[in-house]
Amino acid sequence: MNMNTKMHDVNQSTPKGRMALIPRYVLREQQGLYVNLSHFPVGGGFDKFVDRLFGDGFRFVGLDYPLLMNLLYDYDGTVKIYGQYAKVKLADDIVDFPTIRKALYSGVKLVGGGQSAEYVFEPLALEEEIVIPVYGEKGADGIRPVVATERISELHPTSLNLDEFIAEMWLKRIRFGIDVDKVASVIYLRQMGAVTIASQMGADDGSDAEILEASEVLRRENASQLLPKGKADLRKFQNRFPKIEKGTRLLRKKLRVAGKPGCKVNGERVPPKLAKDVDLSALAGEGTRIQIINGEECIVAVRNGILALDMDANRIEVNDIKDNNTEINAAPTGDISLAEIDFAEHGEVPEGSSVEGENMKFFGDVFGSVTSKNGHVLLEKDLAGGCVQSFNGDVTSNGRAVNAIIEVHDKRAEKTAGKISLNFAESCLILGHTVSIKHAINCEVVAENVEIGVVEGCSVAAKTVKIGSSNVCRRREVNIAMVLPDVTEFEAKIGQVQKSIEKCEKVIQEKDQEAAKITADPEVAKYLTMAAGIKQSGVTLTEAQQENWNKTAGKFKFAKADTSLARLNADKQDQLKLIHAFRHEIAILTGRREKMGSSIGCTISEVVGNTLVRTLPGTHEILELQKLNGNELKLKLRDNGQAQDRIFFNDEGGLDWKYTLPEITTEAA
């Protein structure tokens, strides 16, 4: 054993005289308990010291819990912060953890296989023994002497202690991730109920190796993507090949970064995933070579020429090709995958081809597939038979969209994107957050908000609809389904909270009844009246009067009444606080419920052909509808619904309808 990790031979005493054995690297100084990092047992042992300390019935005072966790699970990070030779304060002291206090702490529940821990906080009391005097008959001087004493036990409310809580949870196998701020707050506020006290730290999986562009001449595109086996797919290159000069870096390898393990609440390590590597040398073809530049592995051109791709061998080459006028298609150029922020395509995107990127502009017709992973798509000409998808961005079409699919998905919480703006759309499936179309014919549109200038024979599902003119097309009427909010969950929660208020009110009633029983005793009532009178009058008693009053108040019967009434009043105040909190929660839930239906409505300025506006039966959300396949969605949108669901059905006139939420049901109210 390393001498630095041996235990002191001198026992450290606590206020009760018991001895706590501490290792040499733990120093008890006047200012507190310190850990000497220069002697810390890097190979292990600190956890055994903590385990032994708590197991022997000791605990820390003023423990720095985050430091304890770092010493146990992230020593390298601790040294990085404080330095290898630092002394860091772990706690103020080590004291005895009495058995009577240990009994206050109940069991803890592990959730999700150790991902978190839940503890139920309950009202607590400690039994205390007090001595009261027994008085004899009055003597000649009129004073009743004390002739004996009696011992009685009383329960006094108490609370948990954060340092005790940490020690007891350790013994219950909760050895990581306690939210000490939350626990301290719950203890201080005397909150009751089940609380998640600890959560695991997930593993940091690091990052896989990547192949990145290494030169401006590549138009700043990630020239390849990794395949499952760690190779790169060069079919994702841009199709316009630049001129390459000798010595130009073409691709570079970004090294993989090892992950960092996490930790479950029981102290068990959560291993990270193994980051994937990639062989850059497998991509170096004719006219290139692998070279280490500034510590990075790169593919470098060894001659002047034109960038070319050997699709069969999956290699990058620099050869003598002068020009390349090949259009986008699957055979000679492959599909286009771009990582550049802005991209403009002036040629045509034929059927069967795909283009992936971020912000993209298309000045030619698009017949294939376009996907924006994190940006906007602008179509200056026609979209015919193709598909446009944008994630976290908008889609704008200034031409015509016919027999196409246009989808926008915004996965960010703030929903800052997701708008589709079209000049003309016919026979299209359009899914997004906000859709604006000047002229739409025979389309299916599903979005939160829809605004269409002229609509003919379309099916629309939305929460907010604004239409200038609606008409039939080829005997197909306009069918607008208003998606109403599902408020059942809010009403259920409001009902649950209301039941909690009723339980609190019942407890208050029970406490009042208990207090009434105590004050029903004439002697107790008289004593309480006298005590209230003395307190309210503010009269100063003489020494003899005060002594006699103290004797009266000290009687077991009166003292017990005082204690019981104080306890009942405290319990009643706790219930009143809970009622106040529950009513605040109901107000919040009610406000959220009202907000869900505040903006739902349909406006049609002019109806010139059969137009049906209805509510969509059943419980639906816009995202749920957008997940349906094409046929299921068409059937749902073209369903005329039941008579009670219809808001408007006519071939003339107009509509200005606003949705009003129904009153909260009696059970929820």
VOGU-3710 file (C-alpha; in Angstrom, 3 decimals, decimal comma):
1> mnmntkmhdv> 0,000/0,000/0,000  1,186/3,500/-0,797  2,161/5,278/2,422  0,121/8,297/1,345  -3,087/6,270/1,503  -2,578/4,726/5,002  -4,830/5,753/7,866  -3,784/7,884/10,844  -3,010/5,900/13,975  -4,485/8,769/16,020
11> nqstpkgrma> -8,262/8,656/16,430  -10,219/11,842/15,759  -12,860/12,514/18,406  -16,393/13,823/18,012  -18,494/15,703/20,573  -19,720/12,361/22,011  -16,225/11,013/22,440  -16,400/8,528/19,573  -13,458/8,291/17,218  -13,557/8,876/13,458
21> lipryvlreq> -10,593/7,425/11,620  -9,464/9,534/8,654  -6,735/8,935/6,034  -3,540/10,974/5,834  -4,650/12,961/2,814  -7,679/14,245/4,765  -6,549/17,034/7,090  -8,501/18,360/10,083  -7,493/21,986/10,508  -8,926/24,863/12,527
31> qglyvnlshf> -10,874/26,191/9,538  -12,337/22,791/8,632  -11,707/19,456/6,928  -9,381/19,594/3,900  -8,237/17,135/1,216  -4,605/17,268/0,099  -4,751/16,578/-3,657  -1,030/15,874/-3,852  -1,513/12,784/-1,641  -4,935/11,805/-2,963
41> pvgggfdkfv> -5,271/8,063/-3,844  -5,818/8,337/-7,603  -6,097/4,563/-7,956  -9,042/4,368/-5,535  -9,703/4,361/-1,822  -11,515/7,626/-1,202  -14,899/5,957/-1,730  -14,013/3,351/0,893  -13,182/6,109/3,378  -16,559/7,778/2,762
51> drlfgdgfrf> -18,371/4,445/2,965  -16,647/3,530/6,227  -17,254/6,978/7,725  -21,002/6,895/7,076  -21,258/3,218/7,989  -19,637/3,847/11,390  -22,345/6,368/12,263  -20,573/9,607/11,410  -21,453/12,402/9,016  -19,955/15,595/7,643
61> vgldypllmn> -20,891/19,098/8,743  -21,104/21,780/6,044  -20,196/19,270/3,302  -19,237/20,605/-0,145  -21,261/17,988/-2,032  -20,175/18,974/-5,585  -16,530/18,670/-4,480  -17,267/15,257/-2,944  -18,736/14,095/-6,274  -15,750/15,455/-8,226
71> llydydgtvk> -13,281/13,714/-5,915  -15,185/10,440/-6,296  -15,941/10,527/-10,025  -13,907/13,248/-11,750  -10,541/13,609/-10,064  -8,862/14,841/-13,271  -11,402/17,639/-13,551  -10,820/18,566/-9,904  -7,065/18,801/-10,425  -7,634/20,885/-13,545
81> iygqyakvkl> -9,623/23,388/-11,458  -7,556/23,535/-8,251  -4,110/22,263/-9,227  -2,277/19,066/-8,343  -0,812/20,379/-5,067  -3,843/22,217/-3,713  -5,657/21,656/-0,439  -9,405/21,911/-0,921  -11,965/22,276/1,846  -14,368/19,337/1,878
91> addivdfpti> -16,418/20,136/5,003  -16,418/22,019/8,295  -16,052/18,891/10,453  -17,029/15,277/11,102  -19,605/14,601/13,829  -21,634/11,733/15,232  -24,882/10,791/13,471  -27,161/9,662/16,352  -29,375/6,629/15,879  -32,418/8,621/16,995
101> rkalysgvkl> -31,839/10,996/14,082  -31,213/8,154/11,621  -34,718/6,871/12,351  -36,160/10,029/10,780  -35,032/8,997/7,293  -37,226/6,673/5,274  -36,431/4,535/2,252  -35,632/5,812/-1,219  -36,959/4,574/-4,572  -34,752/4,011/-7,619
111> vgggqsaeyv> -36,399/4,929/-10,932  -35,455/3,785/-14,414  -32,830/1,303/-13,337  -30,784/3,878/-11,462  -31,403/6,874/-13,709  -32,997/8,805/-10,855  -34,036/8,462/-7,215  -37,268/9,488/-5,509  -37,765/10,259/-1,816  -41,048/10,840/0,023
121> feplaleeei> -40,843/13,744/2,485  -43,238/13,426/5,442  -44,018/15,329/8,667  -41,498/14,371/11,363  -41,397/14,513/15,156  -38,912/13,545/17,887  -39,904/12,253/21,313  -38,444/14,315/24,183  -38,624/13,563/27,909  -39,349/16,481/30,235
131> vipvygekga> -39,485/16,732/34,057  -42,408/18,533/35,688  -42,749/19,347/39,398  -45,448/17,887/41,737  -46,653/20,380/44,373  -47,853/19,601/47,896  -50,292/21,379/50,177  -49,789/25,042/50,929  -47,596/25,803/53,902  -47,975/28,499/56,521
141> dgirpvvate> -46,470/30,969/54,115  -49,137/30,140/51,504  -46,664/28,575/49,085  -47,084/25,052/47,745  -43,722/23,266/47,943  -42,400/20,855/45,307  -42,692/17,391/46,837  -41,771/15,261/43,804  -41,174/15,283/40,034  -42,720/13,428/37,123
151> riselhptsl> -41,197/12,519/33,761  -43,374/12,688/30,678  -42,617/12,222/26,989  -43,729/14,677/24,318  -43,457/14,672/20,551  -41,938/17,803/19,060  -41,939/18,607/15,346  -38,526/18,387/13,739  -37,004/18,487/10,268  -34,330/16,728/8,282
161> nldefiaemw> -30,742/17,928/7,919  -28,995/18,166/4,536  -25,693/16,692/5,745  -27,570/13,874/7,490  -29,621/13,339/4,335  -26,469/12,913/2,205  -24,977/10,416/4,663  -28,175/8,377/4,942  -28,737/8,354/1,173  -25,169/7,087/0,704
171> lkrirfgidv> -25,953/4,141/2,963  -29,108/3,586/0,886  -26,940/3,364/-2,273  -27,677/6,893/-3,573  -24,081/7,875/-4,234  -24,258/10,342/-7,083  -26,256/13,244/-8,437  -28,212/14,484/-5,397  -29,740/17,873/-6,172  -28,638/19,442/-2,892
181> dkvasviylr> -30,239/22,802/-3,689  -33,627/21,165/-4,249  -33,323/18,969/-1,155  -32,261/21,939/0,987  -35,232/23,935/-0,298  -37,691/21,114/0,389  -36,327/20,715/3,943  -36,382/24,457/4,601  -39,928/24,946/3,272  -41,110/21,731/4,977
191> qmgavtiasq> -42,629/20,527/1,730  -44,249/17,103/1,705  -44,631/14,414/-0,926  -42,511/12,486/-3,423  -39,552/14,430/-4,796  -36,922/13,409/-7,349  -33,786/13,982/-5,275  -31,084/12,660/-7,603  -30,533/12,152/-11,328  -27,898/10,319/-13,279
201> mgaddgsdae> -25,393/12,058/-15,522  -25,525/10,607/-19,006  -22,373/9,650/-20,800  -20,824/12,102/-23,236  -20,419/10,000/-26,342  -17,771/12,242/-27,849  -17,775/12,554/-31,623  -16,947/10,345/-34,592  -14,120/11,060/-36,950  -15,186/13,171/-39,927
211> ileasevlrr> -13,911/13,900/-43,412  -14,135/17,631/-44,097  -13,319/19,955/-46,940  -9,864/21,478/-46,624  -9,796/24,158/-49,289  -11,787/27,074/-50,642  -11,540/25,585/-54,140  -13,931/22,848/-53,080  -16,586/25,554/-52,607  -16,549/24,869/-48,847
221> enasqllpkg> -18,522/21,599/-49,149  -18,132/18,523/-46,955  -17,030/16,415/-49,881  -18,097/13,048/-48,481  -20,281/11,306/-45,931  -19,458/8,360/-43,700  -21,029/4,996/-44,438  -21,916/2,598/-41,595  -18,574/0,751/-41,953  -16,542/3,944/-41,617
231> kadlrkfqnr> -15,969/4,529/-45,325  -17,003/7,669/-47,203  -19,656/7,888/-49,936  -18,254/10,118/-52,660  -21,590/10,180/-54,523  -22,446/13,142/-52,319  -19,922/15,477/-54,014  -21,000/18,702/-55,756  -21,136/18,112/-59,533  -19,066/21,149/-60,672
241> fpkiekgtrl> -15,377/20,233/-60,471  -12,895/23,055/-59,833  -9,375/23,344/-61,150  -6,824/22,008/-58,666  -3,233/23,158/-58,256  -0,394/20,965/-57,035  -0,084/20,978/-53,244  -3,733/21,900/-52,635  -5,285/20,223/-49,624  -8,493/18,544/-50,769
251> lrkklrvagk> -9,862/16,717/-47,744  -8,829/16,600/-44,126  -9,638/14,208/-41,339  -11,107/15,497/-38,118  -10,002/13,059/-35,422  -12,572/11,305/-33,329  -12,998/12,514/-29,765  -13,293/9,949/-27,001  -16,409/10,157/-24,868  -16,667/10,739/-21,151
261> pgckvngerv> -18,467/8,213/-18,919  -21,590/9,183/-17,022  -22,801/7,956/-13,664  -26,026/6,480/-12,283  -27,349/7,629/-8,930  -26,011/4,470/-7,285  -22,473/5,352/-8,392  -22,376/2,845/-11,241  -20,536/4,149/-14,294  -22,372/4,672/-17,604
271> ppklakdvdl> -19,872/3,953/-20,385  -19,880/6,187/-23,478  -20,330/4,862/-26,986  -17,139/4,143/-28,869  -16,535/6,934/-31,354  -16,126/5,714/-34,949  -12,948/6,205/-36,935  -12,514/6,559/-40,705  -9,674/5,592/-43,024  -8,782/8,679/-45,055
281> salagegtri> -6,104/6,846/-47,034  -8,781/4,662/-48,656  -10,091/7,768/-50,464  -6,768/8,973/-51,914  -6,761/8,143/-55,633  -4,548/8,987/-58,614  -2,911/12,398/-58,423  -3,246/12,629/-54,621  -1,445/11,431/-51,523  -1,854/11,405/-47,729
291> qiingeeciv> 0,167/14,071/-45,912  0,304/15,213/-42,276  -0,075/19,027/-42,138  -0,184/20,845/-38,783  -0,949/17,563/-37,071  -3,889/16,775/-39,370  -4,118/13,919/-41,865  -4,959/15,390/-45,294  -5,416/14,321/-48,909  -3,190/16,604/-51,002
301> avrngilald> -2,982/17,028/-54,799  0,427/16,039/-56,222  -0,164/17,618/-59,660  -2,198/20,276/-61,430  -5,491/19,100/-62,893  -9,250/18,801/-62,486  -10,984/17,189/-59,527  -12,566/13,873/-60,518  -14,299/11,046/-58,711  -13,798/7,346/-59,293
311> mdanrievnd> -17,238/6,056/-58,304  -16,331/2,381/-58,638  -13,288/2,621/-56,369  -14,785/5,386/-54,175  -11,661/7,560/-54,517  -10,879/11,209/-55,133  -8,491/11,939/-58,019  -6,772/14,815/-59,750  -6,477/14,101/-63,476  -6,197/15,864/-66,845
321> ikdnnteina> -9,934/16,324/-67,552  -10,468/19,865/-68,934  -14,232/20,371/-68,726  -17,247/18,744/-67,138  -20,673/19,705/-68,445  -22,587/16,771/-66,963  -26,009/17,624/-65,573  -27,260/16,395/-62,236  -28,269/12,744/-62,466  -27,496/9,478/-60,784
331> aptgdislae> -25,080/7,991/-63,329  -22,061/10,296/-63,805  -22,273/12,792/-60,947  -24,253/11,218/-58,162  -26,721/13,037/-55,940  -25,608/16,339/-54,474  -24,988/16,687/-50,740  -23,971/20,153/-49,586  -22,846/21,472/-46,220  -22,435/25,060/-47,355
341> idfaehgevp> -24,662/27,704/-45,791  -25,761/29,133/-49,171  -26,079/27,237/-52,462  -27,481/28,271/-55,826  -28,295/25,819/-58,635  -28,875/27,344/-62,076  -29,455/24,061/-63,871  -32,361/21,679/-63,876  -32,850/19,034/-61,179  -34,213/16,057/-63,146
351> egssvegenm> -36,579/13,362/-61,883  -34,860/10,738/-59,736  -32,063/13,073/-58,581  -31,749/14,536/-55,096  -30,081/17,593/-53,651  -29,351/17,938/-49,910  -28,028/21,049/-48,211  -28,917/24,022/-46,068  -29,948/27,367/-47,578  -30,563/26,687/-51,286
361> kffgdvfgsv> -31,812/28,593/-54,326  -32,960/26,950/-57,569  -33,177/29,049/-60,733  -34,186/26,106/-62,952  -37,093/23,682/-62,864  -37,076/21,024/-60,161  -38,414/17,548/-60,963  -36,432/15,642/-58,344  -36,032/15,765/-54,567  -34,713/18,708/-52,540
371> tsknghvlle> -33,965/18,476/-48,812  -32,798/21,342/-46,631  -31,488/19,989/-43,341  -31,235/23,328/-41,585  -32,200/26,239/-43,796  -34,469/27,788/-46,405  -35,378/26,713/-49,948  -36,204/29,209/-52,735  -37,686/27,968/-56,025  -37,693/30,623/-58,762
381> kdlaggcvqs> -39,233/28,346/-61,421  -41,532/25,333/-61,437  -41,690/22,348/-59,087  -43,302/19,467/-60,951  -43,730/15,949/-59,607  -40,914/16,506/-57,136  -40,571/16,796/-53,394  -39,221/19,643/-51,258  -38,488/19,166/-47,558  -37,079/21,764/-45,197
391> fngdvtsngr> -36,100/21,181/-41,589  -35,914/24,291/-39,403  -36,376/26,577/-42,406  -38,926/27,990/-44,861  -39,907/27,127/-48,446  -40,768/29,807/-51,016  -41,935/29,103/-54,568  -42,282/31,950/-57,052  -43,214/29,620/-59,905  -45,816/26,861/-60,128
401> avnaiievhd> -45,987/23,745/-57,951  -47,859/20,846/-59,584  -48,269/17,245/-58,359  -45,604/17,882/-55,734  -45,034/17,343/-52,037  -43,898/20,308/-49,954  -43,084/19,749/-46,274  -41,587/22,015/-43,622  -40,698/20,718/-40,152  -39,452/22,929/-37,341
411> kraektagki> -38,096/20,758/-34,516  -36,968/23,703/-32,401  -38,979/24,716/-29,347  -39,285/28,367/-30,345  -40,877/27,508/-33,753  -39,184/30,379/-35,552  -39,390/28,678/-38,958  -41,799/26,443/-40,798  -43,461/28,803/-43,278  -44,435/27,752/-46,806
421> slnfaescli> -45,072/30,585/-49,287  -46,380/29,535/-52,732  -47,456/31,512/-55,772  -49,493/28,710/-57,346  -50,142/25,124/-56,277  -52,169/22,388/-57,948  -52,688/18,789/-56,803  -50,023/19,187/-54,109  -49,630/17,837/-50,578  -48,524/20,748/-48,383
431> lghtvsikha> -47,493/20,262/-44,735  -46,015/22,938/-42,494  -46,526/25,291/-39,575  -47,700/28,341/-41,534  -48,856/28,108/-45,172  -49,515/31,063/-47,467  -50,710/30,448/-51,064  -51,946/32,930/-53,629  -53,876/30,338/-55,685  -54,469/26,698/-54,734
441> incevvaenv> -56,313/24,033/-56,751  -57,157/20,471/-55,586  -54,489/20,489/-52,858  -54,307/18,918/-49,393  -52,996/21,421/-46,857  -52,266/20,703/-43,182  -50,754/23,431/-40,991  -51,291/25,418/-37,808  -52,073/28,572/-39,809  -53,320/28,682/-43,410
451> eigvvegcsv> -53,902/31,741/-45,606  -55,012/31,281/-49,248  -56,085/33,977/-51,671  -58,099/31,806/-54,081  -58,874/28,208/-53,170  -60,575/25,719/-55,516  -61,520/22,171/-54,527  -58,920/21,928/-51,748  -58,973/20,126/-48,415  -57,526/22,051/-45,496
461> aaktvkigss> -56,882/21,119/-41,851  -55,689/23,916/-39,585  -56,318/25,910/-36,419  -56,392/29,321/-38,073  -57,751/29,708/-41,630  -58,065/32,866/-43,723  -59,366/32,591/-47,313  -60,161/35,293/-49,827  -62,356/33,283/-52,212  -63,462/29,634/-52,213
471> nvcrrrevni> -64,936/27,651/-55,094  -65,393/24,112/-56,369  -63,073/22,526/-58,950  -64,154/19,633/-61,147  -67,125/19,040/-58,821  -64,843/18,802/-55,805  -65,935/21,129/-53,007  -63,704/23,000/-50,583  -63,480/21,079/-47,303  -62,004/22,905/-44,315
481> amvlpdvtef> -61,461/20,950/-41,074  -60,844/23,057/-37,976  -58,537/21,227/-35,566  -59,722/21,912/-32,031  -57,502/21,666/-28,972  -57,611/18,653/-26,671  -58,232/20,129/-23,222  -59,097/16,874/-21,462  -55,622/16,602/-19,970  -55,869/20,109/-18,482
491> eakigqvqks> -59,336/19,396/-17,106  -58,109/16,145/-15,551  -55,200/17,957/-13,893  -57,494/20,731/-12,628  -59,825/18,070/-11,183  -56,924/16,351/-9,421  -55,732/19,630/-7,912  -59,277/20,480/-6,783  -59,481/17,122/-5,008  -56,210/17,949/-3,260
501> iekcekviqe> -57,765/21,240/-2,054  -60,770/19,339/-0,731  -58,467/16,971/1,173  -56,671/19,953/2,729  -59,971/21,519/3,728  -61,028/18,242/5,332  -57,772/18,117/7,315  -58,352/21,719/8,482  -61,848/20,768/9,615  -60,442/17,803/11,566
511> kdqeaakita> -57,847/20,035/13,236  -60,553/22,525/14,244  -62,590/19,692/15,735  -59,584/18,461/17,733  -58,963/21,991/19,023  -62,631/22,322/20,003  -62,404/19,119/22,072  -59,397/20,515/23,964  -61,027/23,876/24,713  -64,278/22,190/25,756
521> dpevakyltm> -62,657/21,376/29,108  -63,787/24,220/31,455  -60,462/24,379/33,280  -58,515/24,498/30,025  -60,887/27,117/28,599  -60,493/29,233/31,741  -56,711/28,884/31,601  -56,603/29,840/27,928  -58,838/32,861/28,575  -56,550/33,988/31,392
531> aagikqsgvt> -53,456/33,482/29,224  -54,996/35,456/26,366  -56,022/38,221/28,760  -52,532/38,508/30,233  -50,984/38,549/26,779  -53,412/41,117/25,348  -53,482/43,457/28,366  -49,718/43,770/28,500  -49,866/43,989/32,308  -46,555/43,318/34,053
541> lteaqqenwn> -47,011/40,757/36,819  -45,285/41,051/40,170  -42,600/38,499/40,983  -44,997/36,543/43,166  -47,778/36,718/40,567  -45,392/35,599/37,829  -44,215/32,672/39,936  -47,785/31,575/40,647  -48,701/31,956/36,961  -45,688/29,893/35,919
551> ktagkfkfak> -46,759/27,156/38,307  -50,259/27,216/36,863  -49,017/27,169/33,261  -46,617/24,368/34,107  -49,360/22,009/35,129  -49,346/18,951/32,915  -52,928/19,470/31,789  -52,402/23,085/30,720  -48,944/22,513/29,249  -50,293/19,618/27,193
561> adtslarlna> -53,182/21,813/25,979  -50,768/24,571/24,942  -48,575/22,094/23,063  -51,490/20,364/21,350  -53,166/23,614/20,276  -49,876/24,978/18,933  -49,348/21,790/16,946  -52,906/21,852/15,572  -52,559/25,485/14,547  -49,221/24,783/12,826
571> dkqdqlklih> -50,759/21,846/10,956  -53,685/24,046/9,947  -51,356/26,739/8,616  -49,473/24,121/6,577  -52,742/23,044/4,960  -53,682/26,659/4,208  -50,338/27,156/2,469  -50,976/24,039/0,385  -54,433/25,305/-0,563  -52,930/28,619/-1,681
581> afrheiailt> -50,364/26,766/-3,819  -53,016/24,479/-5,327  -55,243/27,426/-6,246  -52,289/29,111/-7,929  -51,683/25,906/-9,904  -55,346/25,832/-10,991  -55,036/29,425/-12,204  -51,982/28,504/-14,299  -53,665/25,410/-15,779  -56,799/27,386/-16,567
591> grrekmgssi> -54,755/30,080/-18,314  -52,915/27,516/-20,424  -56,200/25,856/-21,329  -57,697/29,152/-22,457  -54,606/29,967/-24,496  -54,981/26,737/-26,484  -58,262/27,936/-27,986  -57,649/31,667/-28,125  -56,558/31,957/-31,784  -58,663/29,276/-33,484
601> gctisevvgn> -60,976/30,613/-36,163  -61,939/30,619/-39,842  -62,546/33,624/-42,109  -63,746/33,368/-45,736  -64,344/36,686/-47,461  -66,295/35,278/-50,421  -67,892/31,880/-51,067  -68,698/31,265/-54,748  -68,953/27,454/-54,765  -69,750/24,621/-52,355
611> tlvrtlpgth> -67,671/25,135/-49,247  -67,790/23,040/-46,059  -66,278/24,193/-42,789  -66,404/21,709/-39,935  -64,678/20,727/-36,755  -62,539/17,611/-36,955  -64,120/14,918/-34,774  -61,938/13,084/-32,313  -58,735/14,178/-30,659  -56,110/15,435/-33,090
621> eilelqklng> -53,031/17,596/-33,271  -51,576/19,099/-36,444  -48,371/17,062/-36,128  -50,381/13,846/-35,752  -52,272/14,571/-38,964  -49,046/15,341/-40,826  -47,687/11,905/-39,898  -50,509/10,088/-41,720  -49,713/8,588/-45,105  -51,123/10,252/-48,205
631> nelklklrdn> -54,224/8,088/-48,650  -55,182/8,158/-44,957  -54,802/11,934/-44,868  -56,898/12,452/-48,018  -59,728/10,288/-46,652  -59,739/12,129/-43,332  -59,683/15,578/-44,924  -62,368/14,780/-47,514  -64,773/13,326/-44,949  -67,785/15,632/-44,599
641> gqaqdriffn> -68,195/14,774/-40,913  -71,399/14,609/-38,906  -74,097/17,276/-38,919  -73,181/18,426/-35,418  -69,590/19,029/-36,534  -70,517/21,450/-39,324  -69,885/25,149/-38,908  -70,710/26,296/-42,448  -71,958/24,602/-45,626  -73,053/26,793/-48,535
651> deggldwkyt> -72,199/27,899/-52,065  -72,451/31,603/-51,359  -71,934/34,179/-48,655  -68,972/34,347/-46,318  -67,813/33,269/-42,863  -66,221/34,842/-39,820  -66,077/32,176/-37,083  -64,158/32,211/-33,812  -63,808/29,181/-31,580  -64,898/29,399/-27,954
661> lpeitteaa> -63,657/26,858/-25,441  -66,400/24,999/-23,575  -66,807/25,631/-19,892  -64,727/23,474/-17,583  -66,663/20,403/-16,499  -68,033/20,198/-12,970  -65,576/17,467/-12,039  -62,619/19,651/-13,065  -64,006/22,868/-11,633
//
